[in-house]
Amino acid sequence: MALQLHVEAVAASYGARVVFTDVSVELKHGETLVVSGANGSGKSTFLRLLAGLQRPERGGIAYGYGGQTYGPREALSLIGWVAPDLMLYRELSALENLRFFAAVRGITRSDAELLALLERVGLPGRGHDRLAAYSSGMTQRLRYAYALLHQPPVLLLDEPTVTLDERGSAVVASIIAAQREHGISVIATNDPRELRYADLLLQLGG
Ligand SMILES: Nc1ncnc2c1ncn2[C@@H]1O[C@H](COP(=O)(O)OP(=O)(O)OP(=O)(O)O)[C@@H](O)[C@H]1O
């Protein structure tokens, strides 16, 4: 099914601090939007609005999918989210984390499917290790497994390759490429190397 994102004249503030105003974007199925800008320009805030974790002060955000329109808060099952502040359970193994989040989402995944997903993100043979024993780059890889668990047509990636090595960055590149078949990606980044993913570029902060 085709997925579109419509963002119209959106503004965000925290109290008296205006982060951005009048941001509009149209994203079609298969496209990748890169959101760029200096520290504090509002990249994470923009992704949080798209994920329905925060409401815009003004303007509208809507996803079109299968002939229906969804606001961000109604679109949770359509969205996969990777961000540095995404918390996973350190006292559980990778596999247990994925089983838990599958249950929370009300989806059924066999252990074989979950292990295949871990292999896809570059964690073969590490499914039974507790996260407390994971490095920061391994934890970031697991965030991708979490985000892809329900095969979402919308992938929201905040600082996608933070803490990842070259092979980890290559895994991310293949996930973004695969997402072009499946829906859209929105990437918030300060890393100039990641501008190459952009079909559309949104520059925040002037
Ligand atoms: N929960 C919050 N309460 C108050 N102000 C906030 C909050 N979150 C963000 N801000 C402010 O909003 C502005 C934008 O922050 P945001 O994290 O969206 O920027 P960013 O472009 O993602 O930054 P970075 O590149 O450092 O990750 C900053 O001035 C920040 O201080």
The ligand as a Tripos MOL2 file, in Angstrom:
@<TRIPOS>MOLECULE
LIG
   31    33     1     0     0
SMALL
NO_CHARGES

@<TRIPOS>ATOM
      1 N1         11.6110   19.1350   26.4660 N.pl3     1 LIG1
      2 C1         12.0640   20.3490   26.1540 C.ar      1 LIG1
      3 N2         11.7740   21.4200   26.9400 N.ar      1 LIG1
      4 C2         12.2270   22.6550   26.6270 C.ar      1 LIG1
      5 N3         12.9720   22.9330   25.5430 N.ar      1 LIG1
      6 C3         13.2950   21.9080   24.7460 C.ar      1 LIG1
      7 C4         12.8670   20.5690   25.0030 C.ar      1 LIG1
      8 N4         13.3420   19.7650   24.0130 N.ar      1 LIG1
      9 C5         14.0380   20.5670   23.1870 C.ar      1 LIG1
     10 N5         14.0150   21.8530   23.6110 N.ar      1 LIG1
     11 C6         14.6510   23.0130   22.9520 C.3       1 LIG1
     12 O1         14.1830   23.0580   21.6150 O.3       1 LIG1
     13 C7         15.2340   23.3930   20.7230 C.3       1 LIG1
     14 C8         15.3500   22.3090   19.6610 C.3       1 LIG1
     15 O2         15.8130   21.0900   20.2830 O.3       1 LIG1
     16 P1         15.9760   19.7320   19.4590 P.3       1 LIG1
     17 O3         16.4660   18.6970   20.3950 O.co2     1 LIG1
     18 O4         14.7320   19.4950   18.7010 O.co2     1 LIG1
     19 O5         17.1330   20.1600   18.4320 O.3       1 LIG1
     20 P2         18.0680   19.2710   17.5080 P.3       1 LIG1
     21 O6         18.2090   20.0110   16.2090 O.co2     1 LIG1
     22 O7         17.5790   17.8800   17.4550 O.co2     1 LIG1
     23 O8         19.4440   19.3310   18.3180 O.3       1 LIG1
     24 P3         20.7240   18.3290   18.3240 P.3       1 LIG1
     25 O9         21.4060   18.4670   16.9830 O.co2     1 LIG1
     26 O10        21.5670   18.9030   19.4360 O.co2     1 LIG1
     27 O11        20.2320   16.9480   18.6130 O.co2     1 LIG1
     28 C9         16.4800   23.6180   21.5910 C.3       1 LIG1
     29 O12        16.6170   24.9970   21.8440 O.3       1 LIG1
     30 C10        16.1600   22.8510   22.8550 C.3       1 LIG1
     31 O13        16.7820   23.4350   23.9670 O.3       1 LIG1
@<TRIPOS>BOND
     1     1     2 1
     2     2     3 ar
     3     2     7 ar
     4     3     4 ar
     5     4     5 ar
     6     5     6 ar
     7     6     7 ar
     8     6    10 ar
     9     7     8 ar
    10     8     9 ar
    11     9    10 ar
    12    10    11 1
    13    11    12 1
    14    11    30 1
    15    12    13 1
    16    13    14 1
    17    13    28 1
    18    14    15 1
    19    15    16 1
    20    16    17 2
    21    16    18 1
    22    16    19 1
    23    19    20 1
    24    20    21 2
    25    20    22 1
    26    20    23 1
    27    23    24 1
    28    24    25 2
    29    24    26 1
    30    24    27 1
    31    28    29 1
    32    28    30 1
    33    30    31 1
@<TRIPOS>SUBSTRUCTURE
     1 LIG1         1 GROUP 0 **** ****
